[in-house]
Amino acid sequence: MKGKRVLMFIENVFEDMELLYPYYRLIEAGAEVVVAGPKANTIYKGKNGYPFKSTAAITDQRAEDFDLLVIAGGFAPDKLRRDPKVQELTREIHEAGKVVAHICHGGWIPISAGIMDGFTCTSTPGIKDDLENAGAKWVDKEVVIDRNQISSRKPDDLPAFCKAIIELAAR
């Protein structure tokens, strides 16, 4: 992961573990991780109350500056998916063939970006219908890799999720 740049999105009510575990694991693996929120240098609170400060603003990001995108779950993706810039970044990273990884409710963002049609994925069962209505095939597995997309269901799947991200991004 040395030399790789990772984009993560943040907004209030993110799933604490699904943001923090990949954030630190990817840094540990040598990546530079940018956590972009609606505003730079702003503290956002997780679903379980853990605070995390954004390192950048979403509006200032360019897809070509990143090697992969990792999307945490919680209820933050429901807010973020409405942002045209979030949709654009997600779509452009995907269309460039770069890794797009999403966990739990994080799948809402790729749905709104229009990139799920024809992909096999997993998520929390709560958005299974949304993914299927977007053209994805949903399966109940701890991690699913389909071409440049990686998906997982919940915090318990984080070890397999992060391992898959690091392995696929290293190719």
C-alpha positions in Angstrom: 0.0 0.0 0.0 3.1 2.2 0.1 2.5 5.2 -2.2 -1.3 4.5 -2.5 -3.8 7.3 -1.7 -7.1 6.3 -0.2 -10.3 8.4 0.0 -12.8 7.9 2.7 -16.0 10.0 3.3 -17.2 11.2 6.7 -20.4 12.7 8.0 -22.2 12.6 11.3 -23.6 9.2 12.4 -20.9 7.2 10.6 -20.4 3.6 11.9 -17.4 4.2 14.3 -15.6 0.9 13.7 -16.2 0.8 10.0 -14.4 4.2 9.6 -11.7 3.8 12.2 -10.6 0.2 11.6 -9.9 0.6 7.9 -8.4 4.1 8.4 -5.7 2.8 10.8 -5.2 -0.5 9.1 -4.6 1.2 5.7 -2.2 3.7 7.3 -0.4 0.8 9.0 -0.1 -0.8 5.5 1.6 2.3 4.2 -1.2 4.2 2.5 -2.0 7.9 2.8 -5.7 8.2 3.8 -7.7 11.3 3.2 -11.0 11.5 5.2 -13.2 14.0 3.4 -16.3 15.5 4.9 -18.7 18.3 3.9 -16.2 20.6 5.7 -12.4 20.2 6.2 -10.9 20.1 9.7 -14.4 19.5 11.3 -15.2 17.0 14.0 -18.0 14.6 13.1 -19.5 12.2 15.6 -20.0 8.5 15.0 -23.1 6.5 15.6 -21.6 5.4 19.0 -20.4 8.9 19.8 -16.7 8.6 18.8 -15.5 11.9 17.3 -13.3 12.1 14.2 -11.9 15.1 12.4 -12.1 15.3 8.7 -8.8 16.0 7.0 -10.3 17.6 3.8 -13.5 18.9 2.2 -15.3 16.7 -0.3 -15.6 19.6 -2.7 -11.8 19.9 -3.0 -11.2 16.3 -4.0 -10.4 14.9 -7.4 -10.9 11.3 -8.3 -7.6 11.1 -10.3 -5.7 11.9 -7.0 -6.8 8.6 -5.4 -6.0 4.9 -5.9 -9.1 3.6 -4.1 -12.2 4.6 -2.2 -13.4 3.0 1.1 -16.9 3.8 2.3 -17.9 3.2 5.9 -21.5 2.5 6.9 -23.7 3.8 9.6 -26.3 6.4 8.6 -23.8 8.9 7.2 -24.0 7.3 3.7 -27.7 8.2 3.5 -26.7 11.9 3.9 -23.6 11.7 1.7 -25.3 9.9 -1.2 -27.3 13.1 -1.9 -24.1 15.1 -2.5 -23.5 15.3 -6.3 -19.7 15.6 -5.7 -19.8 12.3 -3.6 -21.6 10.6 -6.5 -19.2 12.0 -9.0 -16.1 11.0 -7.1 -17.5 7.5 -6.5 -18.4 7.1 -10.2 -15.1 8.4 -11.5 -13.0 6.2 -9.2 -15.1 3.2 -10.2 -15.0 4.0 -14.0 -11.2 4.4 -13.8 -11.1 0.7 -12.6 -9.9 1.6 -9.2 -11.1 -0.2 -6.0 -14.4 0.9 -4.5 -14.9 -0.8 -1.2 -18.1 -0.4 0.9 -19.4 -2.0 4.1 -22.8 -2.2 5.8 -24.9 0.8 4.7 -21.9 2.2 2.7 -23.5 0.6 -0.4 -26.0 3.4 -0.5 -23.3 5.7 -2.0 -22.5 3.4 -5.0 -26.2 2.9 -5.5 -26.7 6.7 -5.9 -23.6 6.9 -8.0 -25.2 4.4 -10.4 -22.4 1.9 -10.4 -24.0 -1.3 -8.9 -25.8 -2.7 -12.0 -24.4 -6.1 -12.8 -22.2 -6.4 -9.7 -22.4 -9.1 -7.0 -22.1 -7.7 -3.5 -23.1 -7.9 0.1 -24.2 -5.4 2.7 -26.3 -5.2 5.8 -29.6 -6.9 5.0 -31.3 -3.6 5.6 -30.2 -2.3 2.1 -30.4 -5.6 0.3 -33.5 -4.5 -1.6 -31.9 -1.2 -2.5 -28.9 -2.9 -4.0 -31.0 -5.4 -5.9 -33.2 -2.6 -7.3 -30.0 -0.9 -8.5 -29.2 -4.0 -10.5 -26.8 -5.8 -8.1 -26.9 -9.4 -7.1 -26.9 -9.6 -3.3 -25.3 -12.5 -1.4 -24.8 -13.1 2.4 -21.0 -13.4 2.8 -18.5 -11.7 5.0 -16.7 -10.2 2.0 -17.4 -10.2 -1.7 -14.9 -9.2 -4.4 -16.4 -8.5 -7.9 -13.9 -6.9 -10.3 -12.9 -3.6 -8.7 -15.6 -3.7 -6.0 -15.3 -5.1 -2.5 -18.2 -5.3 -0.1 -18.8 -6.5 3.5 -21.8 -6.7 5.8 -21.0 -5.4 9.3 -18.2 -4.5 11.7 -17.5 -8.2 12.5 -16.4 -8.6 8.8 -13.8 -5.8 9.1 -10.7 -8.2 9.2 -11.8 -9.9 5.9 -12.8 -6.5 4.4 -9.5 -4.8 5.1 -7.5 -7.9 4.0 -9.4 -7.9 0.7 -8.8 -4.1 0.2 -5.1 -4.4 0.8 -4.7 -7.5 -1.4 -6.8 -6.0 -4.3 -5.2 -2.6 -4.1 -1.7 -4.1 -4.2 -2.3 -5.6 -7.6 
